[in-house]
Amino acid sequence: MKRFYCTVCQKFKRVRQMPANVTTPNAPKPEDRKGQCKWHAGAGYTRNTLHAKVGA
Ligand SMILES: [Zn+2]
């Protein structure tokens, strides 16, 4: 599991895969890995995932 800080939830999230919108996914400290979890990431993460399923 990986951890990052969701700027929308304003708390740390544990995910199996880091969302694409996390700017520095390899930063040593979780507080430096800021992004949005997939629940709010609309344009990036979620839509791509949906598209992959629907388009097939
Ligand atoms: Zn969130």
PDB file of the backbone (N, CA, C, O) and the ligand in Angstrom, with CONECT records:
HET     ZN  A 101       1
ATOM      1  N   MET A   1       0.836  -1.197   0.000  1.00  0.00           N
ATOM      2  CA  MET A   1       0.000   0.000   0.000  1.00  0.00           C
ATOM      3  C   MET A   1       0.873   1.251   0.000  1.00  0.00           C
ATOM      4  O   MET A   1       1.960   1.263   0.577  1.00  0.00           O
ATOM      5  N   LYS A   2       0.383   2.298  -0.653  1.00  0.00           N
ATOM      6  CA  LYS A   2       1.121   3.554  -0.701  1.00  0.00           C
ATOM      7  C   LYS A   2       0.286   4.641  -0.053  1.00  0.00           C
ATOM      8  O   LYS A   2      -0.943   4.582  -0.013  1.00  0.00           O
ATOM      9  N   ARG A   3       1.001   5.636   0.452  1.00  0.00           N
ATOM     10  CA  ARG A   3       0.281   6.714   1.112  1.00  0.00           C
ATOM     11  C   ARG A   3       0.521   8.037   0.407  1.00  0.00           C
ATOM     12  O   ARG A   3       1.614   8.303  -0.091  1.00  0.00           O
ATOM     13  N   PHE A   4      -0.498   8.845   0.373  1.00  0.00           N
ATOM     14  CA  PHE A   4      -0.339  10.197  -0.131  1.00  0.00           C
ATOM     15  C   PHE A   4      -1.348  11.081   0.591  1.00  0.00           C
ATOM     16  O   PHE A   4      -2.243  10.599   1.286  1.00  0.00           O
ATOM     17  N   TYR A   5      -1.179  12.380   0.410  1.00  0.00           N
ATOM     18  CA  TYR A   5      -2.054  13.327   1.090  1.00  0.00           C
ATOM     19  C   TYR A   5      -3.073  13.865   0.105  1.00  0.00           C
ATOM     20  O   TYR A   5      -2.711  14.485  -0.895  1.00  0.00           O
ATOM     21  N   CYS A   6      -4.338  13.632   0.384  1.00  0.00           N
ATOM     22  CA  CYS A   6      -5.385  14.153  -0.477  1.00  0.00           C
ATOM     23  C   CYS A   6      -5.706  15.583  -0.057  1.00  0.00           C
ATOM     24  O   CYS A   6      -6.094  15.841   1.082  1.00  0.00           O
ATOM     25  N   THR A   7      -5.537  16.500  -0.993  1.00  0.00           N
ATOM     26  CA  THR A   7      -5.741  17.911  -0.674  1.00  0.00           C
ATOM     27  C   THR A   7      -7.218  18.258  -0.567  1.00  0.00           C
ATOM     28  O   THR A   7      -7.563  19.320  -0.048  1.00  0.00           O
ATOM     29  N   VAL A   8      -8.079  17.401  -1.039  1.00  0.00           N
ATOM     30  CA  VAL A   8      -9.514  17.640  -0.928  1.00  0.00           C
ATOM     31  C   VAL A   8     -10.046  17.082   0.389  1.00  0.00           C
ATOM     32  O   VAL A   8     -10.737  17.784   1.128  1.00  0.00           O
ATOM     33  N   CYS A   9      -9.734  15.850   0.679  1.00  0.00           N
ATOM     34  CA  CYS A   9     -10.122  15.245   1.958  1.00  0.00           C
ATOM     35  C   CYS A   9      -9.343  15.861   3.109  1.00  0.00           C
ATOM     36  O   CYS A   9      -9.792  15.836   4.255  1.00  0.00           O
ATOM     37  N   GLN A  10      -8.164  16.418   2.801  1.00  0.00           N
ATOM     38  CA  GLN A  10      -7.255  16.968   3.799  1.00  0.00           C
ATOM     39  C   GLN A  10      -6.838  15.905   4.814  1.00  0.00           C
ATOM     40  O   GLN A  10      -6.784  16.150   6.019  1.00  0.00           O
ATOM     41  N   LYS A  11      -6.557  14.758   4.301  1.00  0.00           N
ATOM     42  CA  LYS A  11      -5.970  13.721   5.141  1.00  0.00           C
ATOM     43  C   LYS A  11      -5.217  12.703   4.303  1.00  0.00           C
ATOM     44  O   LYS A  11      -5.318  12.678   3.076  1.00  0.00           O
ATOM     45  N   PHE A  12      -4.470  11.875   4.991  1.00  0.00           N
ATOM     46  CA  PHE A  12      -3.685  10.873   4.295  1.00  0.00           C
ATOM     47  C   PHE A  12      -4.574   9.735   3.832  1.00  0.00           C
ATOM     48  O   PHE A  12      -5.515   9.317   4.508  1.00  0.00           O
ATOM     49  N   LYS A  13      -4.231   9.259   2.652  1.00  0.00           N
ATOM     50  CA  LYS A  13      -4.985   8.168   2.071  1.00  0.00           C
ATOM     51  C   LYS A  13      -4.048   7.018   1.789  1.00  0.00           C
ATOM     52  O   LYS A  13      -2.890   7.213   1.421  1.00  0.00           O
ATOM     53  N   ARG A  14      -4.563   5.823   1.966  1.00  0.00           N
ATOM     54  CA  ARG A  14      -3.774   4.656   1.620  1.00  0.00           C
ATOM     55  C   ARG A  14      -4.405   3.998   0.400  1.00  0.00           C
ATOM     56  O   ARG A  14      -5.591   3.667   0.400  1.00  0.00           O
ATOM     57  N   VAL A  15      -3.610   3.818  -0.620  1.00  0.00           N
ATOM     58  CA  VAL A  15      -4.128   3.272  -1.859  1.00  0.00           C
ATOM     59  C   VAL A  15      -3.206   2.184  -2.384  1.00  0.00           C
ATOM     60  O   VAL A  15      -2.025   2.117  -2.042  1.00  0.00           O
ATOM     61  N   ARG A  16      -3.774   1.349  -3.211  1.00  0.00           N
ATOM     62  CA  ARG A  16      -2.945   0.305  -3.806  1.00  0.00           C
ATOM     63  C   ARG A  16      -2.069   0.913  -4.894  1.00  0.00           C
ATOM     64  O   ARG A  16      -0.920   0.520  -5.097  1.00  0.00           O
ATOM     65  N   GLN A  17      -2.664   1.904  -5.599  1.00  0.00           N
ATOM     66  CA  GLN A  17      -1.906   2.554  -6.657  1.00  0.00           C
ATOM     67  C   GLN A  17      -2.045   4.063  -6.519  1.00  0.00           C
ATOM     68  O   GLN A  17      -3.145   4.585  -6.339  1.00  0.00           O
ATOM     69  N   MET A  18      -0.946   4.735  -6.603  1.00  0.00           N
ATOM     70  CA  MET A  18      -0.923   6.180  -6.469  1.00  0.00           C
ATOM     71  C   MET A  18      -1.696   6.837  -7.609  1.00  0.00           C
ATOM     72  O   MET A  18      -1.473   6.499  -8.771  1.00  0.00           O
ATOM     73  N   PRO A  19      -2.602   7.771  -7.300  1.00  0.00           N
ATOM     74  CA  PRO A  19      -3.317   8.455  -8.374  1.00  0.00           C
ATOM     75  C   PRO A  19      -2.354   9.200  -9.288  1.00  0.00           C
ATOM     76  O   PRO A  19      -1.296   9.651  -8.848  1.00  0.00           O
ATOM     77  N   ALA A  20      -2.716   9.326 -10.544  1.00  0.00           N
ATOM     78  CA  ALA A  20      -1.837   9.975 -11.526  1.00  0.00           C
ATOM     79  C   ALA A  20      -1.620  11.436 -11.206  1.00  0.00           C
ATOM     80  O   ALA A  20      -0.625  12.016 -11.642  1.00  0.00           O
ATOM     81  N   ASN A  21      -2.528  12.053 -10.453  1.00  0.00           N
ATOM     82  CA  ASN A  21      -2.415  13.487 -10.198  1.00  0.00           C
ATOM     83  C   ASN A  21      -1.487  13.818  -9.031  1.00  0.00           C
ATOM     84  O   ASN A  21      -1.289  14.995  -8.727  1.00  0.00           O
ATOM     85  N   VAL A  22      -0.928  12.833  -8.385  1.00  0.00           N
ATOM     86  CA  VAL A  22       0.053  13.105  -7.340  1.00  0.00           C
ATOM     87  C   VAL A  22       1.347  13.571  -7.997  1.00  0.00           C
ATOM     88  O   VAL A  22       1.936  12.865  -8.816  1.00  0.00           O
ATOM     89  N   THR A  23       1.779  14.781  -7.619  1.00  0.00           N
ATOM     90  CA  THR A  23       2.870  15.406  -8.361  1.00  0.00           C
ATOM     91  C   THR A  23       4.215  14.739  -8.102  1.00  0.00           C
ATOM     92  O   THR A  23       5.012  14.570  -9.025  1.00  0.00           O
ATOM     93  N   THR A  24       4.470  14.359  -6.854  1.00  0.00           N
ATOM     94  CA  THR A  24       5.759  13.755  -6.528  1.00  0.00           C
ATOM     95  C   THR A  24       5.541  12.416  -5.842  1.00  0.00           C
ATOM     96  O   THR A  24       5.756  12.292  -4.636  1.00  0.00           O
ATOM     97  N   PRO A  25       5.115  11.413  -6.602  1.00  0.00           N
ATOM     98  CA  PRO A  25       4.772  10.117  -6.011  1.00  0.00           C
ATOM     99  C   PRO A  25       5.938   9.433  -5.315  1.00  0.00           C
ATOM    100  O   PRO A  25       5.730   8.544  -4.490  1.00  0.00           O
ATOM    101  N   ASN A  26       7.162   9.836  -5.636  1.00  0.00           N
ATOM    102  CA  ASN A  26       8.321   9.175  -5.036  1.00  0.00           C
ATOM    103  C   ASN A  26       8.956   9.965  -3.905  1.00  0.00           C
ATOM    104  O   ASN A  26      10.024   9.598  -3.416  1.00  0.00           O
ATOM    105  N   ALA A  27       8.310  11.046  -3.485  1.00  0.00           N
ATOM    106  CA  ALA A  27       8.854  11.823  -2.374  1.00  0.00           C
ATOM    107  C   ALA A  27       8.923  10.953  -1.127  1.00  0.00           C
ATOM    108  O   ALA A  27       8.022  10.155  -0.872  1.00  0.00           O
ATOM    109  N   PRO A  28       9.995  11.108  -0.348  1.00  0.00           N
ATOM    110  CA  PRO A  28      10.199  10.253   0.820  1.00  0.00           C
ATOM    111  C   PRO A  28       9.133  10.427   1.893  1.00  0.00           C
ATOM    112  O   PRO A  28       8.793   9.476   2.596  1.00  0.00           O
ATOM    113  N   LYS A  29       8.609  11.638   2.018  1.00  0.00           N
ATOM    114  CA  LYS A  29       7.619  11.857   3.066  1.00  0.00           C
ATOM    115  C   LYS A  29       6.214  11.891   2.482  1.00  0.00           C
ATOM    116  O   LYS A  29       5.997  12.529   1.452  1.00  0.00           O
ATOM    117  N   PRO A  30       5.258  11.223   3.113  1.00  0.00           N
ATOM    118  CA  PRO A  30       3.890  11.206   2.581  1.00  0.00           C
ATOM    119  C   PRO A  30       3.299  12.600   2.482  1.00  0.00           C
ATOM    120  O   PRO A  30       2.486  12.856   1.595  1.00  0.00           O
ATOM    121  N   GLU A  31       3.689  13.512   3.374  1.00  0.00           N
ATOM    122  CA  GLU A  31       3.121  14.853   3.303  1.00  0.00           C
ATOM    123  C   GLU A  31       3.611  15.645   2.094  1.00  0.00           C
ATOM    124  O   GLU A  31       3.056  16.692   1.762  1.00  0.00           O
ATOM    125  N   ASP A  32       4.656  15.135   1.436  1.00  0.00           N
ATOM    126  CA  ASP A  32       5.108  15.771   0.207  1.00  0.00           C
ATOM    127  C   ASP A  32       4.418  15.201  -1.024  1.00  0.00           C
ATOM    128  O   ASP A  32       4.525  15.754  -2.119  1.00  0.00           O
ATOM    129  N   ARG A  33       3.718  14.107  -0.838  1.00  0.00           N
ATOM    130  CA  ARG A  33       3.017  13.501  -1.968  1.00  0.00           C
ATOM    131  C   ARG A  33       1.564  13.970  -1.951  1.00  0.00           C
ATOM    132  O   ARG A  33       0.693  13.347  -1.344  1.00  0.00           O
ATOM    133  N   LYS A  34       1.338  15.074  -2.629  1.00  0.00           N
ATOM    134  CA  LYS A  34       0.009  15.670  -2.577  1.00  0.00           C
ATOM    135  C   LYS A  34      -0.734  15.467  -3.877  1.00  0.00           C
ATOM    136  O   LYS A  34      -0.173  15.590  -4.965  1.00  0.00           O
ATOM    137  N   GLY A  35      -1.992  15.159  -3.740  1.00  0.00           N
ATOM    138  CA  GLY A  35      -2.827  14.973  -4.915  1.00  0.00           C
ATOM    139  C   GLY A  35      -4.262  14.840  -4.463  1.00  0.00           C
ATOM    140  O   GLY A  35      -4.626  15.258  -3.364  1.00  0.00           O
ATOM    141  N   GLN A  36      -5.059  14.262  -5.310  1.00  0.00           N
ATOM    142  CA  GLN A  36      -6.446  14.042  -4.964  1.00  0.00           C
ATOM    143  C   GLN A  36      -6.760  12.575  -5.158  1.00  0.00           C
ATOM    144  O   GLN A  36      -6.362  11.966  -6.151  1.00  0.00           O
ATOM    145  N   CYS A  37      -7.479  12.013  -4.199  1.00  0.00           N
ATOM    146  CA  CYS A  37      -7.830  10.618  -4.358  1.00  0.00           C
ATOM    147  C   CYS A  37      -8.856  10.476  -5.478  1.00  0.00           C
ATOM    148  O   CYS A  37      -9.470  11.455  -5.903  1.00  0.00           O
ATOM    149  N   LYS A  38      -9.027   9.281  -5.934  1.00  0.00           N
ATOM    150  CA  LYS A  38      -9.788   9.062  -7.169  1.00  0.00           C
ATOM    151  C   LYS A  38     -11.229   9.537  -7.076  1.00  0.00           C
ATOM    152  O   LYS A  38     -11.891   9.704  -8.100  1.00  0.00           O
ATOM    153  N   TRP A  39     -11.717   9.754  -5.874  1.00  0.00           N
ATOM    154  CA  TRP A  39     -13.106  10.173  -5.725  1.00  0.00           C
ATOM    155  C   TRP A  39     -13.362  11.583  -6.223  1.00  0.00           C
ATOM    156  O   TRP A  39     -14.488  11.911  -6.597  1.00  0.00           O
ATOM    157  N   HIS A  40     -12.321  12.433  -6.235  1.00  0.00           N
ATOM    158  CA  HIS A  40     -12.527  13.799  -6.730  1.00  0.00           C
ATOM    159  C   HIS A  40     -11.706  14.079  -7.971  1.00  0.00           C
ATOM    160  O   HIS A  40     -11.794  15.182  -8.512  1.00  0.00           O
ATOM    161  N   ALA A  41     -10.936  13.162  -8.432  1.00  0.00           N
ATOM    162  CA  ALA A  41      -9.964  13.466  -9.475  1.00  0.00           C
ATOM    163  C   ALA A  41     -10.572  13.546 -10.866  1.00  0.00           C
ATOM    164  O   ALA A  41      -9.845  13.678 -11.851  1.00  0.00           O
ATOM    165  N   GLY A  42     -11.860  13.468 -10.960  1.00  0.00           N
ATOM    166  CA  GLY A  42     -12.632  13.554 -12.213  1.00  0.00           C
ATOM    167  C   GLY A  42     -11.863  13.422 -13.505  1.00  0.00           C
ATOM    168  O   GLY A  42     -11.772  12.340 -14.085  1.00  0.00           O
ATOM    169  N   ALA A  43     -11.306  14.546 -13.953  1.00  0.00           N
ATOM    170  CA  ALA A  43     -10.730  14.611 -15.291  1.00  0.00           C
ATOM    171  C   ALA A  43      -9.633  13.583 -15.523  1.00  0.00           C
ATOM    172  O   ALA A  43      -9.619  12.924 -16.562  1.00  0.00           O
ATOM    173  N   GLY A  44      -8.724  13.436 -14.587  1.00  0.00           N
ATOM    174  CA  GLY A  44      -7.579  12.564 -14.815  1.00  0.00           C
ATOM    175  C   GLY A  44      -7.901  11.103 -14.616  1.00  0.00           C
ATOM    176  O   GLY A  44      -8.277  10.386 -15.543  1.00  0.00           O
ATOM    177  N   TYR A  45      -7.747  10.704 -13.420  1.00  0.00           N
ATOM    178  CA  TYR A  45      -7.783   9.296 -13.059  1.00  0.00           C
ATOM    179  C   TYR A  45      -9.099   8.592 -13.408  1.00  0.00           C
ATOM    180  O   TYR A  45      -9.122   7.590 -14.122  1.00  0.00           O
ATOM    181  N   THR A  46     -10.185   9.150 -12.881  1.00  0.00           N
ATOM    182  CA  THR A  46     -11.462   8.455 -12.987  1.00  0.00           C
ATOM    183  C   THR A  46     -11.913   8.294 -14.435  1.00  0.00           C
ATOM    184  O   THR A  46     -12.340   7.221 -14.860  1.00  0.00           O
ATOM    185  N   ARG A  47     -11.806   9.400 -15.184  1.00  0.00           N
ATOM    186  CA  ARG A  47     -12.319   9.333 -16.543  1.00  0.00           C
ATOM    187  C   ARG A  47     -11.510   8.354 -17.385  1.00  0.00           C
ATOM    188  O   ARG A  47     -12.066   7.604 -18.187  1.00  0.00           O
ATOM    189  N   ASN A  48     -10.217   8.367 -17.198  1.00  0.00           N
ATOM    190  CA  ASN A  48      -9.401   7.415 -17.940  1.00  0.00           C
ATOM    191  C   ASN A  48      -9.806   5.978 -17.634  1.00  0.00           C
ATOM    192  O   ASN A  48      -9.886   5.131 -18.524  1.00  0.00           O
ATOM    193  N   THR A  49     -10.054   5.732 -16.378  1.00  0.00           N
ATOM    194  CA  THR A  49     -10.428   4.381 -15.980  1.00  0.00           C
ATOM    195  C   THR A  49     -11.757   3.993 -16.599  1.00  0.00           C
ATOM    196  O   THR A  49     -11.918   2.898 -17.138  1.00  0.00           O
ATOM    197  N   LEU A  50     -12.709   4.921 -16.510  1.00  0.00           N
ATOM    198  CA  LEU A  50     -14.020   4.669 -17.091  1.00  0.00           C
ATOM    199  C   LEU A  50     -13.902   4.406 -18.588  1.00  0.00           C
ATOM    200  O   LEU A  50     -14.473   3.459 -19.130  1.00  0.00           O
ATOM    201  N   HIS A  51     -13.136   5.285 -19.232  1.00  0.00           N
ATOM    202  CA  HIS A  51     -12.996   5.210 -20.676  1.00  0.00           C
ATOM    203  C   HIS A  51     -12.482   3.851 -21.104  1.00  0.00           C
ATOM    204  O   HIS A  51     -12.953   3.259 -22.074  1.00  0.00           O
ATOM    205  N   ALA A  52     -11.511   3.378 -20.360  1.00  0.00           N
ATOM    206  CA  ALA A  52     -10.914   2.102 -20.701  1.00  0.00           C
ATOM    207  C   ALA A  52     -11.964   0.989 -20.676  1.00  0.00           C
ATOM    208  O   ALA A  52     -11.967   0.095 -21.523  1.00  0.00           O
ATOM    209  N   LYS A  53     -12.854   1.068 -19.683  1.00  0.00           N
ATOM    210  CA  LYS A  53     -13.880   0.025 -19.566  1.00  0.00           C
ATOM    211  C   LYS A  53     -14.946   0.177 -20.634  1.00  0.00           C
ATOM    212  O   LYS A  53     -15.319  -0.786 -21.305  1.00  0.00           O
ATOM    213  N   VAL A  54     -15.440   1.426 -20.785  1.00  0.00           N
ATOM    214  CA  VAL A  54     -16.556   1.667 -21.701  1.00  0.00           C
ATOM    215  C   VAL A  54     -16.135   1.467 -23.154  1.00  0.00           C
ATOM    216  O   VAL A  54     -16.880   0.915 -23.964  1.00  0.00           O
ATOM    217  N   GLY A  55     -14.917   1.932 -23.466  1.00  0.00           N
ATOM    218  CA  GLY A  55     -14.469   1.924 -24.854  1.00  0.00           C
ATOM    219  C   GLY A  55     -14.236   0.535 -25.418  1.00  0.00           C
ATOM    220  O   GLY A  55     -14.233   0.354 -26.635  1.00  0.00           O
ATOM    221  N   ALA A  56     -14.044  -0.431 -24.568  1.00  0.00           N
ATOM    222  CA  ALA A  56     -13.661  -1.761 -25.031  1.00  0.00           C
ATOM    223  C   ALA A  56     -14.764  -2.539 -25.742  1.00  0.00           C
ATOM    224  O   ALA A  56     -14.542  -3.672 -26.171  1.00  0.00           O
TER     225      ALA A  56
HETATM  226 ZN    ZN A 101      -9.835  12.744  -1.220  1.00  0.00          ZN2+
END
